[in-house]
Amino acid sequence: MKNHLMAAAAVLALMSASSVAYAGEEADVKALKAQAAELKKQNAALEQRLNKLEAQQTGEAAASPTDYLAQVTKGPLPVLTDDGPICWKGVCVFGAIDGGLNYNTHGLPLNSKFYLGNEFLNAKARSAYFGFNPNGLSTSTLGVKGETEILPGLSGVFMASTNINPQSGQLADAPGSLTSVNGLSPFNWSNVGDGSRGGQAFNDQLYVGLSSKEFGTLTFGRHRSFATDLVGAYDATGGASAFSAMGYSGTLVSGQAFTENGRWDDSFKYKVSYGPVRFGAMYKFADGNSGSNLAGGNLTTHNDAAQFDLGASYAGFDIDGVIGYYNQATSVSPIGSADYTAGRQSFTTNKPGVAAVTTIGNNLSNTLAGTIADATGGAIGAKYTWNQWKLYTGWSHIILHNPSNPVGVGAQNDQGGYILSSVTNNAYYRAKLLDGIWFGTRYAYDPKTDIVAEYQHYWQNAYGSPTQLATCGQARVNTTTGAAIRSGACAGSIDSGSVYVDYHFTKRFDVYGGVLFNSFNGGMASGFFYTTNWSPTVGARFVF
């Protein structure tokens, strides 16, 4: 009997355990079914999002509030620096071609070496111009860049890019364009100007370095300055030369009064971010040579430079401030017809007891006249994004002094290595102050269409000698010879305004059209045949 009772108890225990196990398995099945249903729901949502993104890339998606926010941040420079589709093992090829048609009330024929059109008034412009217009929204570019992890959290990076002239296929070479009008009467000039790209194989950027998400990025080589970066980020046009005074002329902001300072050879650049705050520092080592004093004394190179950037981004608001200096900064111009014919080299300095020197009969082919200064200054840019609107503003302040260390004839510290055959080291009787302010807006009308408007104002003080300032009330130019009468050292100003529409057919192709107006006054109109210019432009751009 005892054995039967024990067997019955064992059977009951087994049945109870089986029942508990079954109940537990049933609960597990229900939980697994619930998880499967949730995963199915998430997969459906992910598939829907993927389809939407693919449709947006082909231009087939309907507009939504987030589309406006994405569209309003678009601009020429961010598009150019975005990775293109031609990538392999961390190396990407990128580029852009930009060109169109342009009319100017006062313009000049295009130059095969100069990378800009007639939108910003040239001093020697005399008659209406209609024709091809290069690089309206962004500079035509070819480049390659890459990044590869070399240690956990640390990558090697490089960039090699160059700017080209779509009207000629030549490399961008602003100083070279000036040599092409050496010795010519101003009545025979083409559209030329100084600039920070001098025909180098990689005239935009060429650098290599290290990048860490935690410690930042440090690179060495040829860089854009922080002031140039600020123009790209805080100009409503993104630095578009067809619609922005500071985008066209590096003199106003990016070059700290001398446009060649917009890009630095022999430099290092460091950038780091911590939360919403970012910091940057860059330094240029002295390079080239400062030539020889015609009186016999050798001159040394002191063209070092430094800049610092401090910025932050928070809740749709962005701000950056840049400050720095550039010693022995160089601005170049063509050799005048009389000097070129005579082969006249000249040297002036601000050092006491050192007389100006002139020699005759020299070969001035492929050389330029240079004005030298020590430059300090900075700029602040800010922008705010609200729905489909983006608002921009900024201020710049630049101070120029005669150089502490003069540069001599034969110097080779110009962009592209051009030789200076005539050098002025005493252009500033007192410090020159160049200030600027700007206001702009970018409105995303729909996911494909941006409407942009901007106003800019720049002014300088009267920094010349009493003799120079005595010319301030006189005519701007001798209309017979084309020579300046009023001194450029008189007080003056520039006003510029623009509006344009940019329509994106696809992510890679857009068309644009608008108008730029600019007006020059006082000393900033010295040597100008005309002082105002209206410039409507239409164009197209392809980026990859």
Secondary structure as the mmCIF struct_conf table of DSSP 4:
data_model
#
loop_
_struct_conf.conf_type_id
_struct_conf.id
_struct_conf.beg_label_comp_id
_struct_conf.beg_label_asym_id
_struct_conf.beg_label_seq_id
_struct_conf.end_label_comp_id
_struct_conf.end_label_asym_id
_struct_conf.end_label_seq_id
HELX_RH_AL_P HELX_RH_AL_P1 LYS A 2 GLN A 57
TURN_TY1_P TURN_TY1_P1 THR A 58 GLY A 59
BEND BEND1 ALA A 61 ALA A 61
HELX_LH_PP_P HELX_LH_PP_P1 ALA A 62 ALA A 63
HELX_RH_AL_P HELX_RH_AL_P2 PRO A 65 VAL A 72
TURN_TY1_P TURN_TY1_P2 THR A 73 THR A 73
HELX_RH_AL_P HELX_RH_AL_P3 PRO A 76 THR A 81
BEND BEND2 ASP A 82 ASP A 82
BEND BEND3 PRO A 85 PRO A 85
STRN STRN1 ILE A 86 TRP A 88
TURN_TY1_P TURN_TY1_P3 LYS A 89 GLY A 90
STRN STRN2 VAL A 91 GLY A 107
BEND BEND4 SER A 112 LYS A 113
BEND BEND5 ASN A 118 PHE A 120
HELX_LH_PP_P HELX_LH_PP_P2 LEU A 121 ASN A 122
TURN_TY1_P TURN_TY1_P4 ALA A 123 LYS A 124
STRN STRN3 SER A 127 PRO A 134
BEND BEND6 GLY A 136 SER A 138
STRN STRN4 THR A 141 LEU A 151
TURN_TY1_P TURN_TY1_P5 PRO A 152 GLY A 153
STRN STRN5 LEU A 154 ASN A 163
STRN STRN6 ILE A 164 ILE A 164
TURN_TY1_P TURN_TY1_P6 PRO A 166 SER A 168
HELX_LH_PP_P HELX_LH_PP_P3 GLN A 170 GLN A 170
STRN STRN7 LEU A 171 LEU A 171
HELX_LH_PP_P HELX_LH_PP_P4 ALA A 172 ALA A 172
STRN STRN8 ASP A 173 ASP A 173
HELX_RH_AL_P HELX_RH_AL_P4 ALA A 174 THR A 179
TURN_TY1_P TURN_TY1_P7 SER A 180 GLY A 183
HELX_RH_3T_P HELX_RH_3T_P1 PRO A 186 ASN A 188
BEND BEND7 ASN A 191 ASN A 191
BEND BEND8 SER A 196 SER A 196
STRN STRN9 GLY A 198 GLY A 198
BEND BEND9 GLY A 199 GLY A 199
TURN_TY1_P TURN_TY1_P8 ALA A 201 PHE A 202
BEND BEND10 ASP A 204 ASP A 204
STRN STRN10 GLN A 205 SER A 212
TURN_TY1_P TURN_TY1_P9 LYS A 213 PHE A 215
STRN STRN11 GLY A 216 ARG A 224
HELX_RH_AL_P HELX_RH_AL_P5 PHE A 226 TYR A 234
BEND BEND11 ASP A 235 ASP A 235
TURN_TY1_P TURN_TY1_P10 ALA A 236 THR A 237
BEND BEND12 GLY A 238 GLY A 239
TURN_TY1_P TURN_TY1_P11 SER A 241 PHE A 243
HELX_RH_AL_P HELX_RH_AL_P6 ALA A 245 TYR A 248
TURN_TY1_P TURN_TY1_P12 GLY A 250 ALA A 257
BEND BEND13 PHE A 258 PHE A 258
HELX_RH_3T_P HELX_RH_3T_P2 THR A 259 GLY A 262
STRN STRN12 ARG A 263 TYR A 274
TURN_TY1_P TURN_TY1_P13 GLY A 275 PRO A 276
STRN STRN13 VAL A 277 LYS A 284
BEND BEND14 GLY A 288 GLY A 288
STRN STRN14 SER A 292 SER A 292
TURN_TY1_P TURN_TY1_P14 LEU A 294 ALA A 295
BEND BEND15 GLY A 296 GLY A 296
STRN STRN15 ASN A 298 ASN A 298
STRN STRN16 ALA A 305 TYR A 314
TURN_TY1_P TURN_TY1_P15 ALA A 315 GLY A 316
STRN STRN17 PHE A 317 SER A 333
HELX_LH_PP_P HELX_LH_PP_P5 PRO A 334 GLY A 336
HELX_RH_AL_P HELX_RH_AL_P7 SER A 337 ALA A 342
TURN_TY1_P TURN_TY1_P16 GLY A 343 GLY A 343
STRN STRN18 GLN A 345 THR A 348
BEND BEND16 LYS A 351 LYS A 351
TURN_TY1_P TURN_TY1_P17 PRO A 352 GLY A 353
STRN STRN19 VAL A 357 THR A 359
BEND BEND17 GLY A 361 GLY A 361
TURN_TY1_P TURN_TY1_P18 SER A 365 ASN A 366
STRN STRN20 THR A 367 TRP A 386
TURN_TY1_P TURN_TY1_P19 ASN A 387 GLN A 388
STRN STRN21 TRP A 389 HIS A 401
BEND BEND18 SER A 404 ASN A 405
STRN STRN22 VAL A 409 VAL A 409
TURN_TY1_P TURN_TY1_P20 GLY A 410 GLY A 410
BEND BEND19 ASP A 414 ASP A 414
HELX_RH_3T_P HELX_RH_3T_P3 GLN A 415 GLY A 417
HELX_LH_PP_P HELX_LH_PP_P6 TYR A 418 TYR A 418
STRN STRN23 ILE A 419 THR A 424
BEND BEND20 ASN A 425 ASN A 425
BEND BEND21 TYR A 429 ARG A 430
STRN STRN24 LYS A 432 ASP A 446
TURN_TY1_P TURN_TY1_P21 PRO A 447 LYS A 448
STRN STRN25 THR A 449 GLN A 460
BEND BEND22 GLY A 464 GLY A 464
HELX_RH_AL_P HELX_RH_AL_P8 PRO A 466 LEU A 469
TURN_TY1_P TURN_TY1_P22 ALA A 470 GLY A 473
BEND BEND23 GLN A 474 GLN A 474
BEND BEND24 ARG A 476 ARG A 476
STRN STRN26 VAL A 477 VAL A 477
TURN_TY1_P TURN_TY1_P23 THR A 479 THR A 481
STRN STRN27 ALA A 484 ALA A 484
BEND BEND25 ARG A 486 ARG A 486
TURN_TY1_P TURN_TY1_P24 GLY A 488 ALA A 489
BEND BEND26 CYS A 490 CYS A 490
STRN STRN28 GLY A 492 HIS A 504
BEND BEND27 PHE A 505 ARG A 508
STRN STRN29 PHE A 509 GLY A 522
HELX_RH_3T_P HELX_RH_3T_P4 GLY A 523 ALA A 525
TURN_TY1_P TURN_TY1_P25 SER A 526 GLY A 527
BEND BEND28 PHE A 529 PHE A 529
BEND BEND29 THR A 531 THR A 531
STRN STRN30 THR A 532 VAL A 543
#
